Amino acid sequence: MASNFLKYVMICLLLGLVTSPIGEASDPDIVVDFIVPPNTNAVNGTYFTFTGMRTIFETEPPANFKVTKATFAEFPALFGQSVSLAVLQFPAGGVNPPHTHPRAAELLFVVGGSLEVGFIDTTNKLYTQTLQLGDMFVFPKGLAHYQYNSNATEPAIAVSAFGSANAGTVSVPATVFATGIDDGILAKSFKTDVATIQKIKAGLAPKPKA
């Protein structure tokens, strides 16, 4: 009897996880058309408009890799809508280092130049592709991936769409080497010495402003 009851409880817990927002690992559904900011009685079309991408067209291409985001942090109307966007600008030879998005897949669309892209699945298999103007590529949710503009003279630009209002970004280099993990632990993990780890950390440290 106790064994059957335990099985019943475990099945209920499993079903609860599968059908819960946590089990689905996606944005929670809302029960209204949209979410109005606190202390706001009314909104108009301005609330549903984001102008933060204008600078992309008003300035020269950046000297370093740059991401311009439209998540709910920058565009509050996205809260509860399970969608966001980012524009990725790559100078010649620019790279977006390996990173993950824990809360959404990424659909990348090349709108200028070309990009070498890749992701690694949970069996450590690498999938790569060279994308040309007009090509799209999907990075599955939570898997480490990168983009690289191998062209030595021309910039590249891409638009990324996410199935979350806040997909999140976990940079592999920054997470591993710039968050205070002990140098000795890193040296053992990467089968190297502390001096090498410290050299890598120094290279990732923010450069002082002139």
Beta strands, then each sheet from edge to edge (+ up, - down):
strand 1: 66-70
strand 2: 84-90
strand 3: 95-100
strand 4: 106-112
strand 5: 115-120
strand 6: 126-131
strand 7: 136-139
strand 8: 145-148
strand 9: 156-162
strand 10: 170-171
sheet 1: 1+ 2- 9+ 4- 7+
sheet 2: 6+ 5- 8+ 3- 10+
end
